[in-house]
Amino acid sequence: MSTTPLIICYGSETGNSKAIATRIYKACSELQFCKDTQLQTLNEFATIYKLRDRAKTIKQPTATDNTSPHILDSKVNMIIICSTTGNGDVPQNADSFYRFIKLKSTPAQFFENLSYSILGLGDSNYDLFCNAARNIDKRLLELGAERIGSRAEADEVVGLEVSVEPYIAQVLQSLRKIYSTEHVETESKASITDSVDTARSPHGAEYLTIVRADKMSDNAQSDDLNYYSLRLEELFGSHCDSSEDNLIYESDEHVPTSTVAQTPTIFFSSIRGARYLTTTESSKQVLHLELDMANAPMSQEASFKYEPGDALGIFCENDQEHVDLLIEKLKERGSFKLSPNDQPISDTDPISVKCTDDSKRCIFPKHISSLENEIVNVRTILTKRVDIMSPVTVPMLQVLAKYCSNFSEKNAILKLTFDTALYNTQIVKQRANLFDILSWYPSCKPSLSHLLQELPPLLPRYYSISSSPIKHPDEAHIAFSIIKFETPPPYHTIRHGSCTSWLQNKAKKFWSSEEQVKIPVFVKPSPNFRLPENLNTPIIMIGPGTGVVPFRGFLQHRECMLDKKQSDGINWLFFGCRSMKSDFLYREDLRDFETNSFVNLNLLVASSREADSGGGIWYGGSYIQDYLREYAANIVEMMTMKKGVLYVCGDAQGMAPQVNRVLHQIIEEECNYTPEQAKHVVSEWQETGRYLKEVWS
C-alpha cells in the first residue's frame, strides 16, 4: 500500500462542501489507495502542517542559495472542496489557510511537493461565482503545486449534483491511476466505473450502532444549548486570535481584528413581539419578529450586540407532524431496532450512537450525537438534529436502494443516482424527502442506524436583521416570507419552508400564551454589508419584497447616529412590492423616515400589480428598474461625484441581475460611455466596496 498521504480538505459554510469531501474520504478509505487518508478543514490542514510557524521563519531564496523551501517534507496528494460565501469569500473554516497562501513573502515553490484536485461550489447568480476555489487554485499553482486535471465547478443554479457526481467519479479514477503506479494490488480491485455500487456508492457498510442507554438528562434546554454550541464550532471551525494573525501578516499587511472570523455564541432568545407585515389579500405572508437580545454577547467590532447588515442564525426543528409520519413509516418497516441483536425500541427510549469502526471515527456524524456517549432518543434526533425534509441526496438514495427487497424498486432508486436529469425531475423539483421515497418504494426497509449515518444535519437558517442596536439595544428584529409552494406535476404536493413555518408556529404560540417562547439564535456578522462610517456619504438602497429588511435597520441606525444633527448624506430607497395595499412592508416606518428631516430619505415605491404613473408592462404598474431609469442622473451623480454606496438586497435570480443590467445602461447613457467603460465603472464600485449585494436564490 502506498505511503503517499491523501488529504481530503474542505472549506464549507453550509455543509455542502463537507458532505462531498466526506463522500470522497469514505470512498478513498474503502478503496485503500494509501496507508494515510485524512479528512480535515483547510484551516486544520494549516494548523497540522504548522503553516503559521513556517511563515514567521521563511526567507526568499537568495542568488547564492537556490534551494526551494517548501511546506511538505515529502509528496502529498490533496483533494480540495471549497464553497464561496459572502462577497466572493472563503468559508470561515478555510480563512486561516487562505490568508496564509495569500502572503506575498511565501516562496514561489512553497507547495512543490503538493499535487491537488479542486472542486468549487458556487451560485452563478453571484458575480464572483466560485471565487474562493478559483483564488485558491490560482495561488497554489503560483506556489509550485501541481494540479491533477482541470479545476471543476458546481453551480447551485443548475444543481450541484450535475457537476459533483461526474467529479467524484473522475477524481476516484485519477487517484486510482496515481496510486496504482505505486501499489499494483489496487489493480485487483473492480474498476471504479464498472458498477454503480463502487463508482457512486462510496459509503459501503454502516459504521454506527445504536445501543440502549441510561436515563436521559432532565435539562433539555441546557442539553440543546450545548449541542448547538458544538454544532457552531463544527460549522465555523476553530480560529486563531487576531494577534496570531497579525504575526503572520506583519511583513505584508495588517489584518484588522474585524476580519478574523470567530465562532458565534448561541443563546436562547424570547419573542417580544410578532406581527404580519402583509394583509390577507397578499399572495405571500411576511412575518415580523422582535427577539430578546439580553443574553447576546457584544460584537467584536463595536460596543453593540450586532451591527446593521448582520443576520440572525436560527436553529429550527422539523415539523412535528412530519416527524410523527416518518416515525410511523419506519416502525411499519421494522426499522426501530437496536444493533446488532435487533431488539425493538421506541422513539423515546434513551439510546447512545456509537462508532463501530475506528477508521471512520473522524467522520462520526456529530449532528446526531455531539459526543459519542451522549444519551439521546430517536425522536429528538429526527426532530432537532437531522434534516428530514430536504430532498434526498444521492448518497442517501444509494443506501435506500441497498434495503429494497424488490429488484425493480432497487433499480428504480439506483437509476436516480446516476441519471442526473431524472434526479432533477423526480427529486429536486419535487423536493422529495425520505418519507416520500419510503412511500414510493414499499419494499425499502432501511436500518435505523444506517439512516442516521446518512441523514444530513439540520442546518441553521439566516435572516437579515431589520433593526438598529442603538434604537433597540436589547432586541433584534427580523422579517421573512412564510414559504409555501406546490410542486410540479404529477404530484402537486404542497411544501412548506421548514424554518419559516416553525417560526410562524412559534409566533402563534406567542400570541396565544403568556409563557415565554424561546428560539435558539446567534448573530452572524456580515462585514461586507455595512453602512459607511461617514454620515455624509450618500447611500442608495435597492430592495424589493423582503429585500427591504436590512434597510430598515440601516435607516434606524442613521437616524440614531444623526441625533437631530443635520447631515449632507442623502438616503435613497427603491422598494418594490405587488400592491401598496397588501404587501408594502414596513409602510409606517418608511413613511416616517421619509418625513424625518434628519434622515433625508427619498423613498420610491414601485408596485407591479397596480396601475400608476410608472407605466409598468404587465398590470399597468411599475418596477424598480423603471424608477432607476427615471432617476438615472441622480444615481450617477451620487455614485460618481459624491462617492456614494449602493446596496442591493433580494432575489439573486431575477431582481439582482436585472438591476445590474440597468446600472450598466444608465452609466452608458448618462456618461456617454461604451459598454466596456460602463462595465469598468461598475467593477470599480464593487472592488472599492461601494456596490454591495446581499442576495439569495
Secondary structure, DSSP 8 states (H G I E B T S, - for coil): -B-S-EEEEEE-SSSHHHHHHHHHHHHHHHHT-BS-EEEEEHHHHHHHTTHHHHHHH-----SS------S-SS-EEEEEEEE-BTTTB--GGGHHHHHHHT-TTS-TTTTTTEEEEEEEEE-TTSTTTTHHHHHHHHHHHHTT-EESS--EEEETTT-THHHHHHHHHHHHHHHHHHHHTT-GGGGGS--TTT-HHHHS-TT-S--EEEEE-S---S-HHHHHHHHHHHHHHHHH-----HHHHHHHHTTT----GGGS------EEEEEEEEEESS-TTSSS-EEEEEEE-TT----SSSSSSS-TT-EEEE-----HHHHHHHHHHHHHTT--B-TTT--B--TTS-EEEEES-GGGGGG--TTT-SSTT--B-HHHIIIIIB-SSS---HHHHHHHHHTB-SHHHHHHHHHHHH-HHHHIIIIITTT--HHHHHHH-TTB---HHHHHHHS-B---EEEEB-S-TTTSTTEEEEEEE--EEE--TTT--EEE-HHHHHHHHHHHHHHH-SS--EEEEEEE--TTS---S-TTS-EEEE--GGGGHHHHHHHHHHHHHHTT---S--EEEEEEES-TTT--TTHHHHHHHHH-TTT-EEEEEEETTS--TT--SSSS---HHHHHHHTHHHHHIIIIIS--EEEEEEETTTHHHHHHHHHHHHHHHHHT--HHHHHHHHHHHHHTT-EEEEEE-
